[in-house]
Structures are given as C-alpha cells and as structure tokens.
C-alpha cells in the first residue's frame, strides 16, 4: 500500500529553538529544531535540522531552513564547469523536501513535497482531538500547558502557550489555544 505523502512525516516532532519577536501586527517567525534518529528502529545516529514557521493572521508556512537555502537562486557562468561543480557541492542537503502551508479561514492544509517531481497534496478541515492536561512548565521563558494527542497509532506530547496569539505549531500540528512551542513523540524518539 502506497504511503500518503502527508503521513510520511507526521511522526516528526519538533522542539522550539527560539522565538523571534513579532515583526509587526500578527506576523511571527518561529524557529524550531527537530531532533531525530538517522536509524529510528535502532535509535542510532542523532540528527537535527532547523525549520521556520512563518505566520500572519491568515495563514502559516512551515519549511526546513536547509530547503530554503537549497531553493535559493544561484547565479554562475554556465560555461564554467568548475564553478558549476563547486556550486552543486555547496548546495545544502535536507531529508525534508516538503513545504507546508495552512490557510486558517478555510482550514486548508497544502502539503508539497519533492519526489522525482514536485507533488502537491491538499487536505481540508484538519482537526486533532487534543487533551489538555493540568500540567505546566516553562519553555524558553514562556509558561506552557501540556496537551496530548493520539493520532495514527502514535502518542504526541505538546507544550503550548497562550502568551503568543498564534493557534498553530510546527508541521501539521495545530488546534490548541496558543502557540505550540514543543512537540514530541517519545515512542518514536522524535522531538
């Protein structure tokens, strides 16, 4: 059975690296660092990669920092083979070739991932049945509440704050009354 591209990365979880203050109005840029294992079965090969969540009042975009760098335009003389090879070797490598956009008013999620060609996937009305737990902790100076989620056979633990007026989080995670600062899936070893 072919795996739905959306579910391929759903077990990925993220920890807040830092929060960049509001640029103006309701625009935010939140930086997350994903911690995961290169070999998740044996839990070996600790890896990490950084991601950004860009938000405004209408939508958010979530993307790997390395993907953004890779997708940036490089200019060089096409007749200079040496510079072409050097430029190719300098391209950042990412295992996360997806780009995710959430439209808040229509509850539409657009997931695009590069396989051999760019493929887009759209899901409408994504909702999660979070259970908010009466537990708090501080994450990067923000008071956070805990929430848990059972989804596709995995248990997720999230920490969110209502101190930031954003009801979103990394990857597909959303639907809590505040910004999700940290998400983990302990049984899969992702944070």
Backbone as ProteinMPNN parsed JSONL, in Angstrom:
{"seq_chain_A": "XXXXXXXXXXXXXXXXXXXXXXXXXXXXXXXXXXXXXXXXXXXXXXXXXXXXXXXXXXXXXXXXXXXXXXXXXXXXXXXXXXXXXXXXXXXXXXXXXXXXXXXXXXXXXXXXXXXXXXXXXXXXXXXXXXXXXXXXXXXXXXXXXXXXXXXXXXXXXXXXXXXXXXXXXXXXXXXXXXXXXXXXXXXXXXX", "coords_chain_A": {"N_chain_A": [[0.846, -1.183, 0.0], [0.622, 2.151, -0.901], [2.2, 4.875, 0.703], [0.653, 7.677, 2.03], [1.755, 10.889, 1.195], [1.46, 12.915, 3.07], [1.288, 11.614, 5.533], [3.752, 10.519, 5.779], [5.68, 12.069, 7.103], [4.399, 12.73, 9.451], [4.991, 11.583, 12.014], [7.164, 13.08, 12.78], [8.557, 15.31, 15.1], [8.922, 18.354, 16.941], [11.049, 20.678, 18.621], [11.039, 23.805, 20.193], [13.371, 26.116, 19.137], [14.011, 28.872, 19.265], [12.157, 31.897, 19.696], [11.349, 34.38, 17.518], [10.67, 37.713, 17.948], [7.537, 39.403, 17.35], [7.209, 40.67, 14.105], [5.637, 42.733, 13.013], [2.328, 43.774, 13.735], [0.373, 40.9, 13.432], [2.333, 39.159, 12.548], [4.631, 36.546, 12.723], [7.732, 34.843, 13.213], [8.825, 31.752, 13.845], [11.292, 29.683, 15.119], [12.213, 26.332, 14.929], [13.816, 23.372, 16.131], [14.382, 20.236, 14.972], [14.875, 17.132, 16.445], [16.022, 13.948, 15.802], [16.416, 10.407, 14.991], [18.795, 8.942, 12.823], [18.612, 6.254, 12.232], [15.713, 5.146, 13.058], [14.629, 2.768, 14.103], [16.646, 1.387, 15.505], [17.388, 3.48, 17.03], [19.703, 5.107, 16.607], [22.347, 7.316, 15.583], [22.081, 10.278, 16.077], [20.39, 13.092, 14.87], [19.739, 16.413, 13.626], [17.743, 19.178, 12.519], [16.899, 22.429, 11.366], [13.907, 24.406, 11.294], [11.479, 26.774, 10.037], [8.551, 28.48, 11.075], [6.393, 30.562, 9.634], [4.045, 33.035, 10.278], [0.958, 34.804, 9.776], [-2.059, 36.735, 10.113], [-3.751, 35.283, 8.469], [-2.616, 32.905, 7.441], [-0.113, 30.225, 7.631], [3.296, 29.213, 7.064], [5.45, 26.478, 6.818], [8.707, 25.305, 6.817], [11.83, 23.692, 6.031], [14.941, 25.063, 6.994], [17.261, 24.44, 5.589], [16.133, 23.577, 3.174], [15.068, 25.968, 2.241], [17.446, 27.38, 1.784], [18.584, 25.73, -0.152], [16.749, 25.998, -2.217], [17.149, 28.585, -2.942], [18.175, 31.0, -5.387], [20.966, 30.404, -7.425], [23.594, 32.001, -9.072], [25.719, 31.623, -11.767], [28.339, 31.344, -14.221], [27.366, 29.449, -16.849], [29.082, 28.185, -18.601], [31.302, 27.653, -17.181], [32.463, 24.944, -15.931], [33.792, 24.105, -13.629], [32.96, 25.946, -11.65], [30.266, 25.32, -11.671], [30.282, 22.688, -10.637], [31.378, 23.191, -8.09], [29.381, 24.834, -7.052], [27.248, 23.016, -7.027], [28.163, 21.129, -5.148], [28.119, 22.738, -2.906], [25.48, 23.066, -2.293], [23.058, 22.982, 0.212], [22.025, 20.031, 1.96], [19.033, 18.317, 2.603], [16.777, 16.187, 4.349], [14.199, 16.704, 4.321], [12.193, 17.578, 2.196], [9.805, 18.951, 1.996], [7.124, 21.37, 1.878], [4.912, 23.249, 3.715], [1.743, 24.7, 3.98], [-0.723, 26.376, 5.829], [-3.997, 27.448, 5.652], [-5.838, 29.54, 7.531], [-8.558, 30.541, 7.616], [-10.031, 28.872, 5.874], [-9.365, 26.432, 6.819], [-7.566, 24.843, 5.447], [-4.971, 22.725, 4.44], [-2.025, 22.734, 2.704], [0.215, 20.609, 1.366], [3.306, 20.166, 0.019], [5.661, 18.219, -1.626], [8.842, 17.176, -2.781], [9.422, 14.561, -4.878], [10.359, 12.659, -7.425], [9.425, 14.569, -9.031], [7.812, 17.729, -8.365], [5.186, 17.41, -6.078], [1.917, 18.046, -5.071], [-0.213, 18.09, -2.222], [-3.373, 18.315, -0.819], [-5.288, 18.91, 2.038], [-8.351, 19.268, 3.636], [-9.859, 20.835, 6.408], [-8.459, 19.823, 8.734], [-8.479, 18.468, 11.879], [-7.583, 17.931, 15.259], [-7.868, 15.858, 18.104], [-7.01, 17.005, 20.746], [-5.994, 16.547, 24.127], [-6.016, 18.524, 26.817], [-3.874, 18.815, 29.509], [-3.612, 19.246, 33.045], [-0.983, 20.456, 33.615], [2.006, 22.311, 33.866], [4.888, 23.97, 32.432], [7.951, 25.787, 31.924], [8.998, 26.989, 28.838], [11.571, 28.223, 27.093], [11.231, 30.684, 28.452], [8.497, 31.11, 28.343], [5.361, 30.451, 29.822], [3.931, 27.348, 29.694], [1.318, 25.054, 28.805], [0.44, 21.592, 28.977], [-0.467, 19.25, 26.423], [-1.926, 16.307, 25.046], [-2.008, 13.925, 22.363], [-3.519, 11.367, 20.536], [-2.781, 9.849, 17.595], [-2.903, 8.251, 14.521], [-1.828, 5.885, 15.601], [0.223, 6.788, 17.194], [1.491, 8.521, 20.081], [1.457, 11.829, 20.961], [3.056, 14.531, 22.591], [2.539, 17.762, 23.54], [3.584, 21.134, 24.185], [2.224, 24.184, 24.851], [1.669, 27.752, 24.59], [-0.383, 30.432, 25.723], [0.499, 32.951, 25.655], [1.392, 33.949, 23.294], [-0.329, 35.103, 20.564], [-1.039, 33.042, 18.58], [-2.42, 30.285, 16.987], [-1.186, 27.793, 16.295], [1.438, 25.588, 15.127], [4.452, 23.571, 14.739], [4.969, 21.713, 11.678], [2.193, 19.671, 10.849], [0.835, 20.172, 13.139], [-1.583, 21.756, 15.11], [-4.383, 23.651, 16.447], [-4.595, 24.053, 19.184], [-5.198, 26.202, 22.048], [-3.236, 28.338, 21.65], [0.239, 29.071, 20.854], [2.144, 26.33, 19.778], [4.972, 25.31, 21.295], [6.639, 23.178, 21.676], [6.865, 19.812, 20.638], [6.638, 16.31, 20.948], [7.281, 12.834, 20.254], [7.588, 10.362, 22.094], [7.78, 7.469, 21.887], [8.72, 7.119, 19.322], [11.042, 8.5, 19.291], [11.346, 11.153, 18.48], [11.723, 14.674, 18.669]], "CA_chain_A": [[0.0, 0.0, 0.0], [1.423, 3.376, -1.005], [2.064, 5.758, 1.859], [0.203, 9.03, 1.749], [2.881, 11.782, 1.476], [1.205, 13.7, 4.267], [1.524, 10.807, 6.722], [5.137, 10.088, 5.801], [6.441, 12.838, 8.075], [3.599, 13.09, 10.609], [5.623, 11.261, 13.287], [8.217, 14.017, 13.122], [8.164, 16.248, 16.13], [9.814, 19.494, 16.952], [11.242, 21.445, 19.845], [11.278, 25.21, 19.9], [14.752, 26.573, 19.288], [13.847, 30.212, 19.799], [11.033, 32.622, 19.125], [11.691, 35.73, 17.081], [9.539, 38.564, 18.314], [6.627, 39.796, 16.264], [7.784, 41.647, 13.183], [4.667, 43.818, 13.116], [0.975, 43.213, 13.742], [0.253, 39.493, 13.793], [3.315, 38.374, 11.811], [5.634, 35.928, 13.573], [8.65, 33.847, 12.664], [9.189, 30.872, 14.952], [12.321, 28.724, 14.703], [12.161, 25.041, 15.617], [14.891, 22.419, 15.83], [13.943, 18.841, 15.005], [15.84, 16.125, 16.889], [15.536, 12.645, 15.376], [17.449, 9.407, 14.782], [19.007, 8.518, 11.439], [18.018, 4.923, 12.209], [14.727, 5.214, 14.136], [14.367, 1.449, 14.684], [17.694, 1.125, 16.495], [17.607, 4.731, 17.743], [21.106, 5.483, 16.499], [22.628, 8.409, 14.651], [21.353, 11.506, 16.424], [20.367, 14.092, 13.824], [18.906, 17.581, 13.889], [17.574, 20.105, 11.409], [16.122, 23.593, 11.766], [12.723, 24.744, 10.496], [10.8, 28.017, 10.372], [7.11, 28.648, 10.937], [6.054, 31.963, 9.385], [2.602, 33.192, 10.434], [0.278, 36.093, 9.818], [-3.426, 36.491, 10.6], [-4.499, 34.448, 7.537], [-2.034, 31.601, 7.127], [1.257, 29.97, 8.074], [4.147, 28.415, 6.187], [6.426, 25.723, 7.599], [9.688, 24.805, 5.858], [13.194, 23.473, 6.505], [15.881, 26.14, 6.693], [18.141, 23.95, 4.523], [15.373, 23.581, 1.921], [15.01, 27.354, 1.784], [18.759, 27.715, 1.239], [18.756, 24.939, -1.368], [15.869, 26.534, -3.245], [17.521, 29.945, -3.332], [18.745, 31.069, -6.732], [22.417, 30.538, -7.55], [23.973, 32.506, -10.382], [27.091, 31.369, -12.158], [28.543, 31.219, -15.665], [27.072, 28.055, -17.203], [30.19, 27.597, -19.354], [32.365, 27.359, -16.224], [32.121, 23.653, -15.328], [34.349, 24.065, -12.274], [32.065, 26.692, -10.749], [29.02, 24.551, -11.577], [30.512, 21.58, -9.699], [31.544, 23.766, -6.749], [28.057, 25.283, -6.61], [26.45, 21.816, -6.734], [28.653, 20.549, -3.888], [27.807, 23.666, -1.814], [24.04, 23.095, -2.027], [22.715, 22.299, 1.459], [21.258, 18.794, 1.812], [17.989, 18.121, 3.597], [15.924, 14.999, 4.192], [12.837, 17.194, 4.472], [11.936, 18.339, 0.975], [8.411, 19.369, 1.93], [6.73, 22.744, 2.179], [3.566, 23.111, 4.246], [1.016, 25.949, 4.179], [-2.042, 26.243, 6.45], [-4.896, 28.607, 5.496], [-6.646, 29.498, 8.744], [-10.003, 30.769, 7.444], [-10.659, 27.724, 5.198], [-8.841, 25.222, 7.451], [-6.96, 24.078, 4.375], [-3.55, 22.46, 4.567], [-1.394, 22.384, 1.44], [1.482, 19.937, 1.609], [4.012, 19.922, -1.235], [6.913, 17.521, -1.398], [9.539, 16.792, -4.0], [9.876, 13.188, -5.074], [11.109, 12.858, -8.66], [8.885, 15.858, -9.473], [7.054, 18.332, -7.267], [3.847, 16.871, -5.908], [1.158, 18.786, -4.062], [-1.284, 17.361, -1.556], [-4.197, 19.248, -0.078], [-6.231, 18.315, 2.976], [-9.25, 20.298, 4.143], [-10.511, 20.61, 7.7], [-7.693, 19.008, 9.659], [-8.71, 18.726, 13.306], [-6.987, 16.952, 16.155], [-8.552, 15.754, 19.395], [-6.038, 17.214, 21.818], [-6.447, 16.513, 25.513], [-5.196, 19.451, 27.598], [-3.582, 18.242, 30.823], [-3.373, 20.282, 34.047], [0.443, 20.463, 33.931], [2.674, 23.445, 33.228], [6.342, 24.102, 32.519], [8.456, 26.949, 31.202], [9.772, 26.69, 27.632], [12.193, 29.465, 26.605], [10.68, 31.845, 29.13], [7.038, 31.149, 28.222], [4.61, 29.484, 30.604], [3.241, 26.458, 28.758], [0.459, 23.968, 29.289], [0.669, 20.337, 28.274], [-1.581, 18.609, 25.733], [-1.55, 15.038, 24.434], [-2.779, 13.578, 21.175], [-3.393, 10.024, 19.957], [-3.027, 10.029, 16.164], [-2.272, 7.252, 13.655], [-1.088, 4.917, 16.409], [1.303, 7.423, 17.944], [1.132, 9.449, 21.147], [2.216, 13.072, 20.879], [3.009, 15.403, 23.76], [2.81, 19.134, 23.108], [3.594, 22.209, 25.165], [1.772, 25.383, 24.146], [1.494, 28.949, 25.415], [-1.371, 31.415, 25.266], [1.164, 34.252, 25.708], [1.599, 34.353, 21.9], [-1.657, 34.943, 19.961], [-0.972, 32.217, 17.368], [-3.009, 28.986, 17.304], [-0.523, 26.963, 15.299], [2.653, 24.945, 15.597], [5.276, 23.006, 13.672], [4.453, 20.669, 10.807], [0.736, 19.701, 10.751], [0.26, 20.347, 14.464], [-2.337, 22.987, 15.339], [-5.656, 23.403, 17.107], [-4.566, 24.309, 20.623], [-5.456, 27.624, 22.309], [-1.976, 29.072, 21.762], [1.337, 28.614, 20.003], [2.82, 25.105, 20.209], [6.402, 25.576, 21.366], [7.385, 21.927, 21.702], [6.084, 18.593, 20.363], [7.494, 15.122, 20.91], [6.686, 11.513, 20.144], [8.616, 9.593, 22.821], [7.979, 6.096, 21.416], [9.437, 7.152, 18.043], [12.315, 9.165, 19.505], [11.392, 12.446, 17.815], [11.407, 15.836, 19.497]], "C_chain_A": [[0.88, 1.231, 0.0], [1.155, 4.28, 0.189], [1.645, 7.138, 1.384], [1.352, 9.973, 2.095], [2.692, 12.593, 2.742], [1.58, 12.906, 5.512], [2.978, 10.366, 6.841], [5.923, 10.801, 6.888], [5.646, 13.192, 9.316], [4.256, 12.707, 11.93], [6.737, 12.222, 13.682], [7.712, 14.994, 14.162], [9.258, 17.276, 16.302], [9.905, 20.119, 18.332], [11.554, 22.878, 19.449], [12.743, 25.525, 20.129], [14.756, 27.97, 19.878], [12.675, 30.857, 19.101], [11.509, 34.016, 18.768], [10.473, 36.595, 17.344], [8.726, 38.967, 17.099], [7.285, 40.859, 15.408], [6.924, 42.897, 13.172], [3.293, 43.178, 13.049], [0.966, 41.781, 14.231], [1.24, 38.617, 13.034], [4.391, 37.863, 12.759], [6.506, 35.005, 12.75], [9.128, 33.039, 13.862], [10.186, 29.855, 14.415], [12.218, 27.481, 15.579], [13.383, 24.226, 15.239], [14.335, 21.017, 16.029], [15.111, 17.976, 15.45], [15.246, 14.772, 16.517], [16.716, 11.695, 15.211], [17.554, 9.07, 13.309], [18.432, 7.12, 11.23], [17.0, 4.853, 13.343], [14.435, 3.869, 14.802], [15.363, 1.151, 15.786], [18.004, 2.335, 17.36], [19.081, 5.106, 17.8], [21.241, 6.613, 15.489], [21.802, 9.639, 14.944], [21.507, 12.548, 15.325], [19.541, 15.287, 14.291], [18.838, 18.441, 12.64], [16.651, 21.222, 11.878], [15.011, 23.884, 10.763], [12.205, 26.101, 10.937], [9.308, 27.855, 10.175], [6.885, 30.152, 10.795], [4.537, 32.08, 9.499], [2.183, 34.641, 10.234], [-1.163, 35.782, 10.208], [-4.201, 35.524, 9.717], [-3.937, 33.051, 7.323], [-0.66, 31.431, 7.774], [1.978, 29.147, 7.019], [5.209, 27.767, 7.056], [7.391, 25.05, 6.63], [11.049, 24.64, 6.533], [14.076, 24.651, 6.094], [16.819, 25.7, 5.561], [17.427, 23.91, 3.179], [15.292, 24.996, 1.368], [16.337, 27.761, 1.15], [18.988, 26.994, -0.087], [17.956, 25.534, -2.522], [16.226, 27.95, -3.679], [18.253, 29.91, -4.674], [20.256, 31.252, -6.661], [22.716, 31.019, -8.964], [25.444, 32.192, -10.624], [27.142, 31.226, -13.672], [28.378, 29.75, -16.043], [28.194, 27.401, -18.002], [31.351, 27.218, -18.435], [32.001, 26.093, -15.445], [32.623, 23.559, -13.893], [33.459, 24.779, -11.273], [30.743, 25.967, -10.598], [29.171, 23.423, -10.559], [30.663, 22.092, -8.267], [30.195, 24.215, -6.195], [27.192, 24.084, -6.243], [26.863, 21.203, -5.401], [28.279, 21.425, -2.688], [26.325, 23.712, -1.48], [23.754, 22.357, -0.728], [21.848, 21.067, 1.19], [20.252, 18.693, 2.957], [17.26, 16.826, 3.312], [14.458, 15.407, 4.188], [12.506, 18.151, 3.336], [10.486, 18.817, 0.881], [8.257, 20.842, 2.27], [5.265, 22.663, 2.596], [2.955, 24.492, 4.485], [-0.346, 25.637, 4.787], [-2.805, 27.543, 6.231], [-5.885, 28.556, 6.655], [-8.148, 29.616, 8.48], [-10.709, 29.598, 6.755], [-10.254, 26.397, 5.809], [-8.269, 24.26, 6.413], [-5.466, 23.93, 4.628], [-3.034, 22.044, 3.192], [-0.016, 21.84, 1.758], [2.117, 19.67, 0.252], [5.347, 19.275, -0.906], [7.524, 17.126, -2.724], [9.915, 15.323, -3.927], [10.76, 13.24, -6.312], [10.647, 14.147, -9.333], [8.147, 16.45, -8.289], [5.64, 17.783, -7.247], [3.154, 17.693, -4.831], [0.066, 17.913, -3.486], [-2.07, 18.366, -0.754], [-5.167, 18.487, 0.807], [-7.065, 19.441, 3.571], [-9.782, 19.883, 5.512], [-9.773, 19.695, 8.643], [-8.014, 19.414, 11.098], [-8.085, 17.589, 14.107], [-7.732, 16.992, 17.473], [-7.521, 15.812, 20.523], [-6.719, 17.064, 23.172], [-5.5, 17.397, 26.315], [-5.104, 18.911, 29.014], [-3.253, 19.388, 31.781], [-1.926, 20.222, 34.545], [1.075, 21.636, 33.195], [4.186, 23.294, 33.345], [6.736, 25.338, 31.716], [9.305, 26.465, 30.032], [10.257, 28.024, 27.074], [11.539, 30.716, 27.18], [9.172, 31.991, 29.056], [6.411, 30.081, 29.114], [3.758, 28.67, 29.647], [2.386, 25.445, 29.487], [0.689, 22.751, 28.404], [-0.618, 19.854, 27.61], [-1.06, 17.314, 25.12], [-2.499, 14.732, 23.285], [-2.476, 12.141, 20.788], [-3.742, 10.164, 18.487], [-2.218, 9.006, 15.377], [-1.373, 6.295, 14.435], [0.063, 5.487, 17.2], [0.731, 8.341, 19.014], [2.058, 10.652, 21.053], [2.0, 13.871, 22.15], [3.406, 16.794, 23.304], [2.787, 20.078, 24.298], [3.272, 23.491, 24.419], [1.59, 26.531, 25.123], [0.404, 29.828, 24.834], [-0.802, 32.834, 25.351], [1.465, 34.795, 24.307], [0.279, 34.085, 21.179], [-1.63, 34.237, 18.596], [-1.475, 30.836, 17.755], [-2.494, 27.944, 16.316], [0.697, 26.319, 15.931], [3.413, 24.352, 14.435], [4.53, 21.916, 12.901], [2.935, 20.774, 10.701], [0.077, 20.081, 12.074], [-0.346, 21.735, 14.632], [-3.568, 22.644, 16.178], [-5.663, 23.525, 18.614], [-4.77, 25.8, 20.851], [-4.185, 28.424, 22.573], [-0.937, 28.472, 20.837], [1.989, 27.364, 20.591], [4.318, 25.37, 20.142], [7.235, 24.304, 21.305], [6.435, 20.768, 21.456], [7.062, 17.431, 20.37], [6.65, 13.875, 20.756], [7.686, 10.564, 20.782], [8.842, 8.184, 22.27], [8.714, 6.036, 20.086], [10.785, 7.87, 18.156], [12.457, 10.491, 18.782], [11.042, 13.547, 18.791], [11.675, 17.078, 18.682]], "O_chain_A": [[1.792, 1.341, 0.82], [0.014, 4.425, 0.627], [2.222, 7.69, 0.447], [1.891, 9.875, 3.197], [3.666, 12.924, 3.418], [2.137, 13.47, 6.455], [3.393, 9.887, 7.896], [6.763, 10.179, 7.538], [6.168, 13.9, 10.177], [4.101, 13.443, 12.905], [7.208, 12.177, 14.818], [6.569, 15.447, 14.102], [10.388, 17.08, 15.856], [8.95, 20.088, 19.109], [12.262, 23.119, 18.471], [13.29, 25.235, 21.192], [15.428, 28.225, 20.877], [12.252, 30.412, 18.035], [12.015, 34.747, 19.621], [9.356, 36.221, 16.986], [9.19, 38.876, 15.962], [7.848, 41.827, 15.919], [7.441, 44.006, 13.309], [3.109, 42.158, 12.385], [1.482, 41.476, 15.306], [0.995, 37.419, 12.891], [4.991, 38.636, 13.506], [6.082, 34.458, 11.732], [9.755, 33.573, 14.777], [9.952, 29.237, 13.376], [12.145, 27.569, 16.805], [13.921, 24.378, 14.143], [13.878, 20.662, 17.115], [16.207, 18.073, 14.899], [14.104, 14.474, 16.869], [17.872, 12.112, 15.281], [16.543, 8.927, 12.621], [17.841, 6.832, 10.19], [17.366, 4.537, 14.475], [14.03, 3.841, 15.964], [14.984, 0.715, 16.873], [18.783, 2.244, 18.308], [19.636, 5.381, 18.863], [20.363, 6.834, 14.655], [20.926, 10.009, 14.162], [22.622, 12.85, 14.898], [18.749, 15.185, 15.228], [19.749, 18.437, 11.812], [15.742, 21.0, 12.677], [15.148, 23.647, 9.563], [12.452, 26.534, 12.062], [8.853, 27.19, 9.244], [7.152, 30.918, 11.72], [3.814, 31.301, 8.878], [2.948, 35.571, 10.487], [-1.454, 34.652, 10.601], [-5.216, 34.985, 10.157], [-4.688, 32.114, 7.055], [-0.119, 32.357, 8.379], [1.357, 28.476, 6.195], [5.798, 28.414, 7.922], [6.971, 24.318, 5.734], [11.377, 25.355, 7.48], [13.963, 25.167, 4.982], [17.136, 26.495, 4.676], [18.043, 24.178, 2.147], [15.431, 25.203, 0.162], [16.357, 28.409, 0.103], [19.521, 27.576, -1.032], [18.423, 25.571, -3.66], [15.683, 28.462, -4.657], [18.869, 28.908, -5.036], [20.765, 32.119, -5.95], [22.158, 30.506, -9.935], [26.298, 32.467, -9.781], [26.118, 31.014, -14.323], [29.159, 28.904, -15.609], [28.253, 26.173, -18.074], [32.282, 26.535, -18.863], [31.316, 26.161, -14.425], [31.946, 22.992, -13.035], [33.227, 24.278, -10.173], [30.149, 25.986, -9.52], [28.296, 23.221, -9.717], [30.133, 21.489, -7.335], [29.897, 24.006, -5.019], [26.472, 24.13, -5.246], [26.008, 20.802, -4.611], [28.138, 20.918, -1.576], [25.938, 24.331, -0.489], [24.169, 21.208, -0.578], [21.023, 21.079, 0.277], [20.576, 18.948, 4.117], [17.141, 16.415, 2.158], [13.574, 14.559, 4.067], [12.536, 19.371, 3.498], [9.994, 19.062, -0.22], [9.137, 21.464, 2.864], [4.459, 22.06, 1.888], [3.574, 25.349, 5.116], [-1.046, 24.738, 4.319], [-2.319, 28.618, 6.583], [-6.684, 27.625, 6.747], [-8.932, 28.866, 9.061], [-11.884, 29.356, 7.029], [-10.732, 25.346, 5.382], [-8.459, 23.046, 6.486], [-4.786, 24.892, 4.986], [-3.553, 21.105, 2.588], [0.817, 22.529, 2.348], [1.51, 19.003, -0.586], [6.069, 19.727, -0.018], [6.818, 16.786, -3.673], [10.636, 14.898, -3.025], [11.839, 13.828, -6.248], [11.388, 14.747, -10.112], [7.88, 15.751, -7.311], [4.98, 17.703, -8.283], [3.748, 17.997, -3.797], [-0.515, 17.088, -4.192], [-1.478, 19.199, -0.066], [-5.796, 17.525, 0.365], [-6.517, 20.47, 3.968], [-10.111, 18.718, 5.736], [-10.398, 18.861, 9.299], [-7.836, 20.571, 11.478], [-8.07, 16.437, 13.674], [-8.177, 18.054, 17.907], [-7.209, 14.806, 21.159], [-7.887, 17.418, 23.332], [-4.325, 17.068, 26.48], [-6.114, 18.591, 29.641], [-2.676, 20.393, 31.367], [-1.669, 19.972, 35.723], [0.73, 21.922, 32.049], [4.696, 22.598, 34.223], [5.947, 25.861, 30.93], [10.208, 25.646, 30.2], [9.458, 28.852, 26.638], [11.322, 31.693, 26.464], [8.618, 32.914, 29.653], [6.878, 28.943, 29.154], [2.963, 29.219, 28.883], [2.677, 25.036, 30.611], [1.08, 22.867, 27.242], [-1.711, 20.021, 28.15], [0.103, 17.231, 24.723], [-3.632, 15.212, 23.241], [-1.314, 11.741, 20.72], [-4.861, 10.55, 18.15], [-1.002, 8.903, 15.54], [-0.287, 5.94, 13.977], [0.814, 4.734, 17.821], [-0.371, 8.871, 18.872], [3.281, 10.514, 21.064], [0.906, 13.887, 22.714], [4.486, 16.984, 22.744], [2.077, 19.858, 25.279], [3.962, 23.849, 23.465], [1.385, 26.324, 26.319], [0.275, 29.96, 23.617], [-1.527, 33.807, 25.145], [1.761, 35.98, 24.157], [-0.193, 32.948, 21.179], [-2.129, 34.76, 17.599], [-1.014, 30.267, 18.744], [-3.265, 27.304, 15.6], [0.955, 26.485, 17.123], [3.073, 24.59, 13.276], [3.597, 21.293, 13.407], [2.423, 21.872, 10.482], [-1.135, 20.291, 12.113], [0.288, 22.749, 14.338], [-3.767, 21.493, 16.568], [-6.636, 23.14, 19.262], [-4.539, 26.594, 19.939], [-4.07, 29.105, 23.592], [-1.195, 27.498, 20.13], [2.346, 27.344, 21.769], [4.867, 25.622, 19.069], [8.406, 24.344, 20.925], [5.33, 20.739, 21.998], [8.179, 17.546, 19.865], [5.463, 13.86, 21.084], [8.544, 10.015, 20.091], [9.988, 7.74, 22.191], [9.28, 4.996, 19.75], [11.579, 7.848, 17.215], [13.576, 10.917, 18.495], [10.168, 13.379, 19.641], [11.481, 18.191, 19.171]]}, "name": "protein", "num_of_chains": 1, "seq": "XXXXXXXXXXXXXXXXXXXXXXXXXXXXXXXXXXXXXXXXXXXXXXXXXXXXXXXXXXXXXXXXXXXXXXXXXXXXXXXXXXXXXXXXXXXXXXXXXXXXXXXXXXXXXXXXXXXXXXXXXXXXXXXXXXXXXXXXXXXXXXXXXXXXXXXXXXXXXXXXXXXXXXXXXXXXXXXXXXXXXXXXXXXXXXX"}
